Amino acid sequence: MSNEDWLGRSRAAVWHPCTQMKHLERMPPLAVARGEGAWLIDHDGRRYLDGISSWWVNLFGHANPRINAAIIDQLGRIEHVMLAGCTHAPVVELSERLARLSGLGHAFYGSDGASATEIALKMSFHFWRNRGRPHKTGYVSLQNGYHGETLGALSVTDVALFKDVYAPLLRHSHQVISPDWRLAEVEESAEAYAWRAIAQMQDFLAECADTTAAVIVEPLVQGAAGMAMYHPIYLTRLRELCDEYEVHLIADEIAVGFGRTGTLFACEQAGIRADFLCLSKGITGGYLPLSCVLTRDEIYAAFYADATARGFLHSHSYTGNPLACRAALAVLDIFESDQILARNRVKAARFNQLLAPLAAHPRVRHLRHLGMIWAFDVTDVDAGFSARFHQQALARGLFIRPIGNSVYFMPPYVIEEPEMRLMAEVALDLLQAL
């Protein structure tokens, strides 16, 4: 079947996420038949470089033979068993490895990033309840932050497009200013601005800590805010404030974990350990839905009791799915055996060189880079800029999706120099044309 056949059937039967379906009449989705490494291939054989890792999930390329082999091997053993009353080798081994890597002792599993946020929010509240402080029910997050679109996660998100319509359904939370260094004054450094931003968080906690369960942040990079980046000193000081005021710190590393910021976990760059670490997206290399919340043994101990009601009352049917856990174990194997973080540093340095002409373009502002994330803002754009940029990049064989006037690259880690060159050249050409 051709692309057109599949597109027609998709419009008739599939309700696509985060999409105004009427727009698909003039901007059809990409009909993907298969993938190879960093490339997506449609039903007519055209190839598109996956410049955003299929919504930030794919780390080691499509149809990766080592992840494929792990999943195939697991299929012959057990595909799924409920984790309430059962256990299995992949979930035990994955939990052990994540504990060693993070320093957090217990892992609770869900199916997606929003589920991880929900788990952490509920777990924090329930911890304080079990400790005799049931009035600690509030949450504080950053302006422009994004933590998912289920109702609890949306309550601590601050992106109007997602939140405004559902506001009557949401629980109130408090937002403080973002440490996004683009908001700094002229000649104010990223670090100086981070100190200024953390002062507002301190003021809030000084007044409201008694009723606040947790602070939730995206460490170092706020993804849906257009890859807003900030100085790690903000996290370092935030950890101190959370300890001082007895408030949990939830690190939402759903998008930035597993090497995206240059270290395995972004919190490492601030020298801190969160109370809850939320992981998803890259955890399985983009293969299967899985999320995980890692937490400290002290928090786990508060739920360990004879009374069922003191236990953490939360579940997903596919919690700790064996196939997904085997994929995640294969991902960790590749990180270790192939020295991925070191290789990524070399690739990032080369891509920075290739982006030099784009950095000098008069329409480019705030070119920023951290680990395997690059972004820049474009001046003089109208409301249709991101859609046109996306469509014209597709025509050049590049799959990217700007966020407003922010163009970003988050490629799979298997990307090589010719593919980096394609991203840089297409972006530069489109700046001249649009």
PLY file of the C-alpha trace (Angstrom):
ply
format ascii 1.0
element vertex 434
property float x
property float y
property float z
element edge 433
property int vertex1
property int vertex2
end_header
0.00 0.00 0.00
1.14 3.56 -0.69
1.52 6.45 1.72
-1.79 7.91 0.57
-3.65 4.68 1.32
-2.31 4.57 4.88
-2.92 8.27 5.45
-6.56 7.94 4.44
-7.09 4.97 6.72
-5.31 6.76 9.58
-7.51 9.85 9.29
-10.61 7.65 9.28
-9.70 5.53 12.30
-6.93 7.04 14.45
-7.26 10.00 16.83
-3.71 11.30 16.93
-2.27 12.75 20.17
-1.77 16.47 20.72
-3.25 17.10 17.27
-6.09 19.14 15.82
-7.31 16.43 13.48
-8.74 18.89 10.96
-5.20 20.16 10.32
-4.27 16.74 8.96
-6.28 17.55 5.83
-3.56 20.00 4.77
-0.62 18.74 6.86
-0.78 14.93 6.77
1.31 12.89 9.19
4.36 10.97 8.04
3.32 7.43 7.11
6.22 5.37 8.47
6.79 1.88 7.15
10.03 1.04 8.94
13.16 2.48 10.51
16.90 2.01 10.14
19.24 3.56 12.69
18.58 7.30 12.79
16.24 7.14 9.77
12.49 6.78 9.25
11.34 5.31 5.92
7.87 5.80 4.44
5.82 3.38 2.33
7.18 4.88 -0.89
10.78 4.35 0.22
11.60 7.97 1.08
13.96 8.45 4.02
13.74 11.05 6.80
16.35 11.72 9.47
14.71 11.39 12.89
16.11 14.62 14.32
14.00 14.49 17.50
14.34 10.79 18.36
10.62 10.14 17.82
9.50 12.45 20.63
12.78 12.14 22.53
12.61 8.38 23.16
14.93 6.70 20.66
18.53 6.48 21.85
20.27 3.82 19.77
18.43 3.89 16.49
15.40 2.15 15.04
15.54 -1.63 14.68
18.64 -1.83 16.86
19.87 -5.43 16.60
20.96 -5.73 20.24
17.69 -4.46 21.67
15.79 -6.57 19.14
17.67 -9.69 20.26
16.96 -9.04 23.95
13.23 -8.67 23.33
13.10 -11.74 21.09
14.88 -13.79 23.74
12.43 -12.59 26.39
9.45 -13.46 24.17
10.44 -17.11 24.48
10.44 -16.91 28.28
7.54 -14.78 29.57
5.90 -11.85 27.81
3.98 -10.51 30.81
2.90 -11.42 34.31
1.24 -9.20 36.87
3.66 -7.68 39.37
1.14 -7.78 42.23
1.86 -11.18 43.75
4.52 -12.15 41.18
8.02 -11.12 40.21
10.44 -11.98 37.41
14.12 -11.72 36.54
14.04 -8.68 34.20
12.27 -6.40 36.69
14.54 -7.50 39.55
17.72 -7.04 37.51
16.60 -3.67 36.14
15.68 -2.40 39.60
19.03 -3.48 40.99
20.95 -1.77 38.21
18.96 1.47 38.43
19.53 1.52 42.20
23.29 1.20 41.70
23.31 3.93 39.07
21.12 6.41 40.93
21.80 5.70 44.59
18.05 5.34 45.17
16.97 2.05 46.65
13.55 1.04 45.35
11.87 1.21 41.93
8.14 1.54 41.26
7.03 1.05 37.65
4.37 2.56 35.41
3.73 2.75 31.68
4.61 6.30 30.59
6.00 9.61 31.75
2.75 11.08 33.03
2.20 7.93 35.05
5.62 8.41 36.66
4.65 11.95 37.65
1.37 10.72 39.14
3.21 8.03 41.10
5.72 10.48 42.55
3.04 13.03 43.52
0.88 10.41 45.21
3.83 8.75 46.90
5.04 12.05 48.36
1.60 12.90 49.76
1.15 9.40 51.17
4.59 9.47 52.80
3.70 12.61 54.74
0.32 11.12 55.69
2.00 7.98 57.00
4.41 10.16 58.97
1.54 11.97 60.69
1.63 15.16 58.59
-1.48 14.85 56.40
-1.70 18.63 55.89
1.32 18.49 53.53
-0.73 18.18 50.34
0.54 21.01 48.13
3.02 21.07 45.25
5.21 23.75 43.73
6.73 23.68 40.24
8.40 26.04 37.77
6.73 28.42 35.38
6.64 26.96 31.84
7.30 23.49 33.25
5.78 20.35 31.74
5.18 17.09 33.60
2.50 15.28 31.60
-1.15 15.56 30.65
-3.05 13.28 33.01
-4.93 15.30 35.61
-2.41 15.12 38.44
0.54 15.72 36.14
-1.29 18.54 34.40
-1.93 20.18 37.77
1.80 20.82 38.19
2.35 21.65 34.50
2.44 25.29 33.41
1.83 25.21 29.66
-1.40 27.06 28.87
-2.09 25.18 25.62
-2.42 21.91 27.51
-3.81 23.21 30.78
-6.34 25.98 30.25
-9.21 23.91 28.83
-9.00 21.40 31.68
-8.47 23.93 34.47
-11.83 23.15 36.19
-10.71 19.54 36.64
-7.28 20.29 38.08
-5.93 20.60 41.59
-4.31 23.93 42.40
-0.53 24.08 42.56
1.92 26.96 42.84
4.47 28.05 40.23
7.62 30.11 40.79
9.78 31.77 38.15
11.85 29.56 35.89
15.66 29.67 36.02
15.68 29.58 32.18
18.75 31.68 31.37
17.01 33.31 28.39
15.09 35.34 30.99
18.24 36.87 32.45
18.92 40.59 32.21
21.47 41.85 29.70
24.96 40.87 30.89
23.51 38.82 33.77
25.10 35.36 33.74
23.11 32.11 33.75
24.45 31.39 37.24
23.54 34.84 38.57
20.04 34.52 37.17
19.67 31.04 38.72
20.49 32.53 42.12
17.89 35.23 41.54
15.28 32.67 40.53
15.93 30.36 43.48
15.26 33.25 45.85
11.58 33.16 44.87
11.45 29.43 45.59
13.01 30.07 48.99
10.42 32.76 49.76
7.61 30.37 48.86
8.95 27.50 50.97
9.62 29.78 53.93
5.92 30.66 53.92
4.26 27.43 52.75
6.51 24.48 53.65
4.11 23.22 56.32
1.46 22.55 53.66
3.79 21.59 50.79
4.57 17.96 50.05
7.03 18.36 47.19
8.77 20.52 44.62
8.81 19.05 41.11
11.23 20.26 38.42
12.70 19.18 35.10
16.44 19.17 35.89
18.55 21.49 33.71
16.21 21.53 30.67
12.50 22.38 30.46
11.54 20.54 27.29
8.10 21.85 26.34
9.27 25.40 27.12
11.41 25.18 23.99
14.42 23.42 25.55
14.83 26.10 28.21
18.19 25.47 29.90
19.45 26.62 33.28
22.52 26.55 35.50
22.95 23.49 37.79
23.49 25.72 40.83
19.70 26.09 40.90
19.33 22.36 41.60
22.14 22.36 44.13
20.51 25.13 46.13
17.02 23.64 45.65
18.21 20.40 47.26
19.43 22.40 50.27
16.12 24.25 50.55
14.09 21.04 50.36
16.17 19.58 53.19
15.90 22.76 55.25
12.13 23.06 54.89
11.31 19.33 54.91
9.82 19.19 51.42
10.44 16.42 48.91
12.34 17.06 45.68
10.90 15.28 42.63
13.29 15.24 39.68
11.32 14.75 36.46
14.04 13.27 34.25
11.52 11.69 31.89
12.93 13.61 28.92
16.45 14.42 30.14
17.55 11.14 31.71
19.73 8.46 30.12
22.47 10.70 28.81
20.47 13.49 27.16
22.20 16.23 29.14
25.66 14.65 28.92
25.54 12.66 32.16
23.41 9.57 32.72
21.09 11.58 34.95
20.91 15.38 34.81
20.96 15.70 38.61
24.54 14.43 38.59
25.68 17.79 37.19
24.41 19.52 40.32
25.89 16.89 42.64
22.50 16.06 44.14
20.18 13.12 44.66
16.44 13.70 44.44
13.89 12.10 46.76
12.02 10.82 43.72
13.56 10.31 40.28
11.03 9.97 37.43
12.24 8.12 34.33
10.64 7.10 31.03
11.16 7.88 27.30
14.75 6.70 26.71
14.60 3.99 29.37
13.78 1.34 26.74
15.56 3.07 23.88
12.18 4.00 22.41
11.02 0.41 22.09
8.27 -0.21 24.63
6.20 1.88 27.06
7.82 1.90 30.50
8.31 4.40 33.29
9.92 4.18 36.67
10.02 6.18 39.89
13.12 5.60 42.00
13.01 6.70 45.62
15.03 6.69 48.83
14.87 3.76 51.24
13.62 6.10 53.97
10.54 6.88 51.89
9.99 3.20 51.12
10.22 2.40 54.85
7.33 4.76 55.66
4.99 2.45 53.71
6.31 -0.81 55.22
3.67 -1.86 57.77
1.05 -4.45 58.64
-1.86 -2.24 57.59
-2.70 -2.44 53.87
-3.87 1.18 53.90
-0.33 2.29 54.79
1.01 0.64 51.64
1.27 2.53 48.36
-2.10 1.95 46.72
-1.29 2.38 43.06
-1.05 -0.05 40.16
-0.89 -0.48 36.39
-1.80 -3.69 34.62
1.50 -3.70 32.72
3.66 -2.58 35.66
7.21 -3.92 35.23
6.42 -5.65 31.93
9.18 -8.24 31.26
9.63 -7.30 27.59
10.03 -3.62 28.43
12.41 -4.39 31.28
14.57 -6.55 28.98
14.71 -3.69 26.49
15.79 -1.35 29.31
18.50 -3.79 30.41
19.79 -3.92 26.82
19.88 -0.10 26.78
21.99 -0.06 29.96
24.28 -2.72 28.47
24.90 -0.54 25.42
25.65 2.50 27.58
28.23 0.51 29.50
29.89 -1.56 26.77
30.03 1.17 24.11
31.07 4.07 26.37
28.15 6.09 25.03
28.57 9.19 27.19
32.18 9.64 26.07
31.27 9.06 22.42
28.43 11.55 22.67
30.82 14.25 23.88
32.88 13.81 20.71
29.79 13.93 18.49
28.42 16.99 20.30
31.68 18.88 19.81
31.58 18.16 16.07
27.94 19.19 15.73
28.71 22.46 17.52
31.30 23.16 14.83
28.79 22.40 12.08
26.29 24.79 13.67
28.69 27.77 13.56
27.16 29.29 10.38
23.68 28.96 11.85
24.82 30.57 15.13
25.96 33.60 13.15
22.63 34.02 11.35
20.94 37.36 12.22
17.58 35.70 12.95
19.04 33.26 15.49
18.86 34.03 19.20
19.92 32.04 22.24
21.63 29.15 20.50
22.02 26.67 23.35
23.45 23.23 23.85
23.63 20.65 26.63
24.71 17.06 26.07
22.73 15.79 23.08
20.22 18.65 23.02
20.52 21.74 20.82
18.04 24.59 20.39
17.79 28.14 19.09
15.07 30.78 18.89
14.09 32.45 15.62
13.14 36.12 15.45
10.44 37.65 13.22
8.13 34.64 13.00
4.36 34.38 12.71
1.92 31.85 14.14
2.42 29.40 11.29
6.22 29.28 11.51
6.63 25.95 13.30
4.24 24.10 10.95
5.91 25.50 7.83
9.38 24.74 9.16
8.33 21.17 9.91
6.77 20.60 6.49
9.63 22.11 4.52
12.20 20.18 6.57
10.29 16.99 5.71
10.59 17.86 2.04
14.37 17.97 2.59
14.44 14.61 4.39
14.57 15.89 7.98
11.94 15.14 10.61
11.89 17.90 13.25
9.06 19.74 15.04
9.79 23.26 16.35
8.09 24.41 19.56
6.73 27.85 18.73
9.72 29.87 17.54
12.24 27.44 19.10
13.90 24.98 16.75
15.60 22.07 18.47
17.57 18.92 17.71
17.52 15.81 19.92
18.87 13.11 17.60
19.45 9.44 18.42
22.91 8.77 19.80
23.79 6.69 16.72
23.86 9.82 14.56
27.02 10.31 12.47
28.63 13.35 10.85
26.82 13.24 7.46
23.50 13.22 9.32
24.60 16.06 11.59
25.61 18.02 8.51
22.13 17.46 7.02
20.46 18.86 10.15
22.69 21.95 10.20
22.37 22.67 6.48
18.58 22.18 6.30
18.01 24.41 9.33
20.20 27.15 7.89
18.55 26.97 4.47
15.07 27.16 5.96
15.98 30.22 8.02
16.80 31.96 4.76
13.62 30.75 3.03
10.92 31.20 5.68
0 1
1 2
2 3
3 4
4 5
5 6
6 7
7 8
8 9
9 10
10 11
11 12
12 13
13 14
14 15
15 16
16 17
17 18
18 19
19 20
20 21
21 22
22 23
23 24
24 25
25 26
26 27
27 28
28 29
29 30
30 31
31 32
32 33
33 34
34 35
35 36
36 37
37 38
38 39
39 40
40 41
41 42
42 43
43 44
44 45
45 46
46 47
47 48
48 49
49 50
50 51
51 52
52 53
53 54
54 55
55 56
56 57
57 58
58 59
59 60
60 61
61 62
62 63
63 64
64 65
65 66
66 67
67 68
68 69
69 70
70 71
71 72
72 73
73 74
74 75
75 76
76 77
77 78
78 79
79 80
80 81
81 82
82 83
83 84
84 85
85 86
86 87
87 88
88 89
89 90
90 91
91 92
92 93
93 94
94 95
95 96
96 97
97 98
98 99
99 100
100 101
101 102
102 103
103 104
104 105
105 106
106 107
107 108
108 109
109 110
110 111
111 112
112 113
113 114
114 115
115 116
116 117
117 118
118 119
119 120
120 121
121 122
122 123
123 124
124 125
125 126
126 127
127 128
128 129
129 130
130 131
131 132
132 133
133 134
134 135
135 136
136 137
137 138
138 139
139 140
140 141
141 142
142 143
143 144
144 145
145 146
146 147
147 148
148 149
149 150
150 151
151 152
152 153
153 154
154 155
155 156
156 157
157 158
158 159
159 160
160 161
161 162
162 163
163 164
164 165
165 166
166 167
167 168
168 169
169 170
170 171
171 172
172 173
173 174
174 175
175 176
176 177
177 178
178 179
179 180
180 181
181 182
182 183
183 184
184 185
185 186
186 187
187 188
188 189
189 190
190 191
191 192
192 193
193 194
194 195
195 196
196 197
197 198
198 199
199 200
200 201
201 202
202 203
203 204
204 205
205 206
206 207
207 208
208 209
209 210
210 211
211 212
212 213
213 214
214 215
215 216
216 217
217 218
218 219
219 220
220 221
221 222
222 223
223 224
224 225
225 226
226 227
227 228
228 229
229 230
230 231
231 232
232 233
233 234
234 235
235 236
236 237
237 238
238 239
239 240
240 241
241 242
242 243
243 244
244 245
245 246
246 247
247 248
248 249
249 250
250 251
251 252
252 253
253 254
254 255
255 256
256 257
257 258
258 259
259 260
260 261
261 262
262 263
263 264
264 265
265 266
266 267
267 268
268 269
269 270
270 271
271 272
272 273
273 274
274 275
275 276
276 277
277 278
278 279
279 280
280 281
281 282
282 283
283 284
284 285
285 286
286 287
287 288
288 289
289 290
290 291
291 292
292 293
293 294
294 295
295 296
296 297
297 298
298 299
299 300
300 301
301 302
302 303
303 304
304 305
305 306
306 307
307 308
308 309
309 310
310 311
311 312
312 313
313 314
314 315
315 316
316 317
317 318
318 319
319 320
320 321
321 322
322 323
323 324
324 325
325 326
326 327
327 328
328 329
329 330
330 331
331 332
332 333
333 334
334 335
335 336
336 337
337 338
338 339
339 340
340 341
341 342
342 343
343 344
344 345
345 346
346 347
347 348
348 349
349 350
350 351
351 352
352 353
353 354
354 355
355 356
356 357
357 358
358 359
359 360
360 361
361 362
362 363
363 364
364 365
365 366
366 367
367 368
368 369
369 370
370 371
371 372
372 373
373 374
374 375
375 376
376 377
377 378
378 379
379 380
380 381
381 382
382 383
383 384
384 385
385 386
386 387
387 388
388 389
389 390
390 391
391 392
392 393
393 394
394 395
395 396
396 397
397 398
398 399
399 400
400 401
401 402
402 403
403 404
404 405
405 406
406 407
407 408
408 409
409 410
410 411
411 412
412 413
413 414
414 415
415 416
416 417
417 418
418 419
419 420
420 421
421 422
422 423
423 424
424 425
425 426
426 427
427 428
428 429
429 430
430 431
431 432
432 433
